Amino acid sequence: MTDNAPDRILRLNAVLDRTGLSRATLYRKIQSGTFPRQLRIATRCAGWRESAINEWMRNPMFYSVEDG
């Protein structure tokens, strides 16, 4: 992704497909600070920045919310 390209918002199923994590594991990692937090898109809708998911995928073992 180039610097001037817009950052896409990924929904839950896309994040699960990309990462291979289960829903429970994903939310457990969010709670522990080892996975990016979701963004509120609308009242009942959330997603993740694609750049944050890509950053996590580069180094999932050592990712922390403070880093990314």
C-alpha positions in Angstrom: 0.0 0.0 0.0 1.3 3.4 -0.9 1.3 6.3 1.6 -1.4 8.2 -0.3 -3.7 5.2 -0.8 -6.7 5.2 1.5 -6.7 2.8 4.4 -9.5 0.3 3.9 -11.8 -0.8 6.8 -12.0 -4.6 7.1 -15.1 -6.2 8.7 -14.9 -9.1 11.2 -15.2 -12.0 8.6 -12.5 -10.5 6.5 -10.2 -10.2 9.5 -10.9 -13.8 10.6 -10.2 -15.0 7.0 -6.9 -13.1 6.8 -5.6 -14.0 10.2 -6.9 -17.6 10.6 -7.9 -16.7 14.1 -11.2 -17.8 15.7 -13.6 -15.1 16.8 -13.0 -16.0 20.5 -9.2 -15.9 20.1 -9.4 -12.6 18.2 -11.4 -10.9 21.0 -9.2 -12.4 23.7 -6.1 -10.9 21.9 -7.8 -7.5 21.7 -8.5 -7.7 25.5 -4.9 -8.6 26.2 -3.5 -5.8 24.0 -1.9 -8.2 21.4 -4.3 -7.4 18.5 -5.4 -4.0 17.1 -8.7 -2.7 18.5 -11.6 -2.3 16.2 -13.0 1.1 15.0 -16.6 2.1 15.5 -18.0 2.7 12.0 -21.7 3.1 13.0 -23.9 2.4 16.0 -23.9 -1.3 15.5 -20.9 -1.7 13.1 -17.2 -2.0 13.7 -14.1 -2.8 11.6 -10.3 -2.7 11.6 -7.9 -0.6 9.6 -6.3 -2.8 7.0 -2.9 -1.2 7.8 -3.3 -2.3 11.5 -4.1 -5.9 10.5 -1.1 -5.9 8.1 1.2 -4.6 10.9 0.0 -7.4 13.2 0.5 -10.0 10.5 4.1 -8.9 10.0 5.0 -9.9 13.6 2.0 -11.5 15.4 4.1 -13.0 18.3 5.5 -9.7 19.4 2.7 -7.2 18.4 1.4 -4.9 21.2 -1.2 -2.2 20.9 1.5 0.4 22.0 3.6 -0.7 19.0 0.9 -0.6 16.4 
